[in-house]
Amino acid sequence: MVTFKLQLLEQITRRMTLQLKYNLIIRPLLCAGILSACLANAEEAKVEVVDESPTVTPAKAWDIFTKNTLYKSDSGFIRGVKLKGRYHGQYISQDEDIGDVKDNEYDVYHHRRGRIQMDFDLDYNLSFGFDANIADGHGSRTALVRDDNSFINNFQTFNIQWKPSDDYYLIIGKDKQDITREDIISSRHIKTVERSAIVNEIGQQRPWGAQVGFFTKGIEHRLGAWVYGAQEDGPEWVDFRANKGASYNLTYPVKDDLSLHFDWNYVNNEGGLERARGDAAVGTFGSAYEHAFALGVDYEKGPFKVISDVIYGANREGVSASRGSAAIPAGDDTWGFYVLPSYKITDRLEGVFRYQYMDSGREQRVQRFGHDGDGDRNARLNVENYHSVYAGFQYFLSGENLKFMAGYEYAWGDLLKSDTDIKTGSWQFALRTYF
């Protein structure tokens, strides 16, 4: 009997031990395993909640300057239509000293540019566009509100472009002949209130013609053939009996931040004796020089940028004497250069500096806004050994679409073929808008 009880007690003890081991060891392990499996499944089945509520950006008053698309489509002949425009107003305060003869002061606000532009994106890799003056004529010699009958000459550009690939393009119509880095930059993006005197002196106008552009090993070439139809009694449209011309432009990208440029323009102005620029009543096409050359550089590194050109003009048309200046004889040459560095201080503020030199020609910057002692406009006196220094800034309210410009320019030189000094200081302020 005792033996039986001992055996029973031993079995009970063994079972209790096994149950205890299960509770203390195996069950926690099983629970841990089940918990791990549950967590793994939960990770796989996790649902990410995305907040799809639209982000609201506060509207700014100048957002209008970036919204210019009137029509856009993925099919049809007309794929897109954009309405663009610009208004450039500027105030000039000038103090001029011409030897001991005159000491003038001049303050004026100019409607420098007012333009409407239409761009049409078309099928078959075509595009069409025009850019027309609508200024009141105070700051633009060719404005739509003028009383003459030269309507078409108020269009700055009027052309069609075909670009079948990234390596080739064709432009036909009225367009600007590119020469020098400063002149090529649109008035929307120039960093000074006015371009350099030497650039304006040598620069081309806007004749009718055809241009072919192509790329070889990353180098861009552009060839142009032109008709200068603005004769004294010439038509508004192309007159193929008028003077002819040609142009060539080369852009060589040395590296990502550096490029070299060569520009050449030619107009057969009959040895400098003909009015290559034409009569003002029917437009001013062509250059005053039979040949114009520019060798330029464009460098940009971070916030720093510099453009520069060495410029030469050969065989100039004759220019009569102007208020004490000597006449520029037909066939006269000139040369000059400018250096224009800029630095982006902040996203909104950019500092600008420029130095320029012109051997001889017409003073075109500060004298553009000058008056003589009788109150009459006294623009573009013929000068030589011309220097100028400009220092200023740009403040961007909405990028290039809306900006404020200010600068001071000091210029000095001699009246052509005389010992009379000319010195001019001018404060320049401008408001530039573009949409």
Long-range contacts (C-beta under 8 A, 24 or more apart in sequence): 60-398, 62-397, 62-398, 62-401, 62-402, 63-398, 64-435, 65-398, 65-401, 65-402, 65-433, 65-434, 65-435, 66-398, 66-401, 66-435, 67-435, 68-435, 76-123, 77-122, 77-123, 78-120, 78-121, 78-122, 78-123, 79-121, 79-122, 79-123, 80-119, 80-120, 80-121, 81-118, 81-119, 81-120, 81-121, 82-118, 82-119, 82-121, 83-116, 83-117, 83-118, 84-116, 84-117, 84-118, 84-119, 84-434, 84-435, 85-114, 85-115, 85-116, 85-117, 85-434, 85-435, 86-113, 86-114, 86-115, 86-117, 86-187, 86-188, 86-432, 86-433, 86-434, 86-435, 87-111, 87-113, 87-114, 87-431, 87-432, 87-433, 88-112, 88-113, 88-114, 88-139, 88-187, 88-430, 88-431, 88-432, 88-433, 89-430, 89-431, 90-139, 90-193, 90-405, 90-428, 90-429, 90-430, 90-431, 91-428, 91-429, 91-430, 92-369, 92-426, 92-427, 92-428, 92-429, 93-426, 93-427, 94-366, 94-369, 94-370, 94-424, 94-425, 94-426, 94-427, 95-424, 95-425, 95-426, 96-366, 96-367, 96-370, 96-422, 96-423, 96-424, 97-421, 97-422, 97-423, 97-424, 98-324, 98-381, 98-415, 98-420, 98-421, 98-422, 99-415, 99-420, 99-421, 99-422, 101-324, 101-420, 102-372, 102-373, 104-370, 104-371, 104-372, 104-373, 104-378, 106-369, 106-370, 106-371, 108-369, 110-138, 110-139, 110-369, 111-135, 111-136, 111-138, 111-139, 111-140, 112-139, 112-140, 112-430, 113-139, 113-140, 113-187, 114-140, 114-143, 115-156, 124-162, 125-162, 125-163, 125-164, 126-160, 126-161, 126-162, 127-160, 127-161, 127-163, 128-159, 128-160, 128-161, 129-157, 129-159, 129-161, 130-155, 130-157, 130-158, 130-159, 131-155, 131-156, 131-157, 131-158, 132-156, 141-280, 141-284, 142-283, 142-284, 148-281, 149-236, 150-236, 150-281, 150-282, 150-283, 151-236, 152-236, 152-237, 153-230, 153-236, 153-282, 153-283, 156-206, 157-206, 166-215, 167-214, 167-215, 168-212, 168-213, 168-214, 168-215, 169-212, 169-213, 169-214, 170-210, 170-211, 170-212, 170-213, 171-210, 171-211, 171-213, 172-209, 172-210, 172-211, 173-208, 174-206, 174-207, 174-208, 175-206, 175-209, 175-211, 176-204, 176-205, 176-206, 177-204, 177-205, 177-206, 177-207, 177-224, 177-226, 177-247, 177-265, 177-287, 178-204, 178-222, 178-247, 178-249, 178-263, 179-203, 179-204, 179-247, 179-249, 179-263, 179-264, 179-265, 179-292, 179-294, 180-263, 180-294, 180-296, 180-309, 180-311, 181-261, 181-296, 181-297, 181-298, 181-307, 181-308, 181-309, 182-307, 182-309, 182-338, 182-340, 185-307, 187-432, 188-400, 188-432, 188-434, 189-400, 191-340, 191-342, 191-350, 191-352, 191-394, 192-340, 192-352, 192-354, 192-390, 192-392, 192-405, 192-407, 193-392, 193-405, 193-407, 193-428, 193-429, 193-430, 194-365, 194-368, 194-428, 195-365, 196-338, 196-340, 196-354, 196-356, 196-365, 196-388, 197-336, 197-356, 197-358, 197-361, 197-362, 197-363, 197-364, 197-365, 197-386, 197-388, 197-411, 198-311, 198-334, 198-336, 198-337, 198-338, 198-356, 198-357, 198-358, 198-361, 198-386, 199-309, 199-311, 199-338, 200-364, 200-365, 201-288, 201-313, 201-334, 201-336, 201-358, 201-361, 201-362, 201-364, 202-287, 202-289, 202-292, 202-294, 202-311, 202-313, 202-334, 202-336, 203-287, 203-292, 204-247, 204-265, 204-286, 204-287, 204-292, 205-277, 205-283, 205-284, 205-285, 205-286, 205-287, 206-283, 206-285, 207-245, 207-285, 207-286, 208-237, 208-238, 209-245, 211-247, 218-253, 219-250, 219-251, 219-252, 219-253, 220-249, 220-250, 220-251, 221-248, 221-249, 221-250, 222-247, 222-248, 222-249, 222-250, 223-247, 223-248, 224-248, 224-249, 226-267, 226-286, 228-267, 228-276, 228-278, 228-285, 228-286, 229-278, 229-283, 229-285, 230-277, 230-278, 230-279, 230-282, 230-283, 230-284, 230-285, 230-286, 231-275, 231-278, 231-279, 231-282, 232-275, 232-278, 232-279, 232-282, 233-279, 233-282, 234-278, 234-279, 234-282, 235-282, 236-282, 236-283, 243-267, 243-268, 243-269, 243-270, 243-274, 243-276, 243-286, 244-268, 245-286, 257-299, 257-300, 257-301, 258-297, 258-298, 258-299, 259-297, 259-298, 259-299, 260-295, 260-296, 260-297, 260-298, 261-294, 261-295, 261-296, 261-297, 261-298, 261-309, 262-293, 262-294, 262-295, 262-296, 263-292, 263-293, 263-294, 263-296, 264-291, 264-292, 264-293, 264-294, 265-291, 265-292, 266-290, 266-291, 266-292, 269-315, 269-317, 271-315, 271-330, 271-331, 272-315, 272-316, 272-317, 272-318, 272-330, 272-331, 272-332, 273-317, 273-318, 273-330, 274-317, 275-317, 276-317, 277-317, 287-313, 288-313, 288-316, 288-317, 288-319, 289-313, 289-314, 289-315, 289-316, 289-317, 289-334, 290-314, 290-315, 290-316, 291-315, 303-343, 303-344, 303-345, 304-341, 304-342, 304-343, 304-344, 305-341, 305-342, 305-343, 305-344, 306-339, 306-340, 306-341, 306-342, 307-340, 308-337, 308-338, 308-339, 308-340, 309-337, 309-338, 310-335, 310-337, 311-335, 311-336, 311-337, 313-361, 316-361, 319-362, 319-382, 321-382, 322-362, 322-380, 322-381, 322-382, 323-372, 323-378, 323-381, 324-381, 324-415, 324-418, 324-420, 325-381, 325-382, 325-383, 325-415, 325-416, 325-418, 326-382, 326-415, 326-416, 326-417, 326-418, 327-382, 328-360, 328-361, 328-362, 328-382, 328-416, 332-360, 334-358, 334-359, 334-360, 334-361, 335-359, 336-361, 336-386, 347-396, 348-395, 348-396, 348-397, 349-393, 349-394, 349-395, 349-396, 350-393, 350-394, 350-395, 350-396, 351-392, 351-393, 352-390, 352-391, 352-392, 352-393, 352-394, 352-407, 353-389, 353-390, 353-391, 354-388, 354-389, 354-390, 355-387, 355-388, 355-389, 355-390, 356-386, 356-387, 356-388, 357-386, 357-387, 358-383, 358-386, 358-413, 359-384, 359-385, 359-386, 360-384, 360-385, 360-386, 360-416, 361-386, 363-411, 363-413, 363-422, 365-409, 365-411, 366-409, 366-411, 366-424, 366-426, 367-424, 369-426, 370-424, 381-415, 381-422, 382-415, 382-416, 383-413, 383-414, 383-415, 383-416, 383-422, 384-413, 384-414, 384-415, 384-416, 384-417, 385-413, 385-414, 386-411, 386-412, 386-413, 387-411, 387-412, 387-413, 388-412, 392-428, 400-432, 400-434, 401-433, 401-434, 401-435, 402-432, 402-433, 402-434, 403-431, 403-432, 404-429, 404-430, 404-431, 404-432, 405-429, 405-430, 405-431, 405-432, 406-430
